[in-house]
Amino acid sequence: MPDFEQLLTQHQTRVLSLALRLTGNLADAQDIAQEVFMRLHRNLKGLPAVSAVAPWLHRVTVNACFDLGRKSRSSRLTSIDGLTLTSNGPDPEALALRQQHQDRIQSALLSLGERERAAIVLRDLEGLTTAEVAAALGTTEATIRVQISRARLKLRARLTEVRK
Amino acid sequence: MNSCEWSEQVALVAGGDLDESALDGHLAHCPACRELLVALRSDREWLQTAPVVPVSVVSEVRANVLRRTRTHGRLWWAALAAALAIGAFWIGTPHRDAPAPPALVTHVKPDVQVPAVTTAPSVRPPRKQLRRSVPRPASGGDELMAAFAAALPPLNSAPAGPQADTVITASTADPDVVIVLIGELQGEVNE
């Protein structure tokens, strides 16, 4: 059986950032990450291998975010406050610009439907393959391709609108 | 916004979900799609610069999860210990559900006068006598019935005079519960 603390160390940041991208809210992302790891702790014996943990975590995190979205039903289009961006240089102006762009992307992401948002976040942010995204969302690869291509186009349109 | 019918394929090419060579012919003479492809690739790069969750937030989540898992484990042990303690207490305590045998107080009402009944001789065997002839192991109920039977007059004997009803009062451990058995003479009496 895999060691829980090792798995927590390995996946905690990833689960948090996935939840953050899907909910757009740090407090919600923290709650979801905690619940996801508590579920992992309860279901650890049922997982066949360590390699099954990451797909399981993706699926459970996405579902937890969907559940939260259904409960609140109010998409909170807030910027991700209190977060810092990675920066290659110390230039504060460049960092501010990046922060602004990140806020636009987050806002654009939250304007997507939950399934399109989940598909594009898993594919383009988490770097999962189409097959892995399909498994995480419980659908087919063909459906995921359609959702991803539409999500990218909607995102582009939204970002173009914001710039105007 | 690009309204070209190829835009969805362009979006797939931008993410590497479709090989660019599949669109080479179209991209060569569609500047809008070429522009869209560049923009979509740029968006994707921006999307990939995910915000870094502060270390303090990660640590907080980790600490909460570990605290909850440890509490969860302790709760299991506490529940197990409680179950064992209850089991041990139950085994060590006398079984309080078992009823105490009733204390029997038998008395015959002497003042109730019943007129003697004389009827034609019957060929039917005396049922009460037969029942009494079969011994059964004693229990609380049997003890009560035995006392009741002993208090009854012999059924196959001729009545020597007026017969009285037989009343047996059995008091139980509960002062509010009293069992009263009344033996009433009915039907034929053998002579």
Interface residues (C-beta under 8 A of the other chain):
Chain A: F4 E5 L8 T9 Q12 T13 L16 S17 L20 R21 L26 A29 Q30 A33 Q34 F37 M38 H41 I80 G82 L83 T84 L85 T86 R98 H101 Q102 I105 I120 R123 D124 L125 T130 R145 V146 I148 S149 R150 R152 L153 L155 R156 A157 L159 T160
Chain B: M1 N2 S7 E8 Q9 A11 L12 A14 G15 D17 L36 A39 L40 D43 R44 W46 L47 Q48 T49 A50 P51 V52 V53 P54 V57 V58 E60 V61 R62 N64 V65 L66 R68 T69 H72
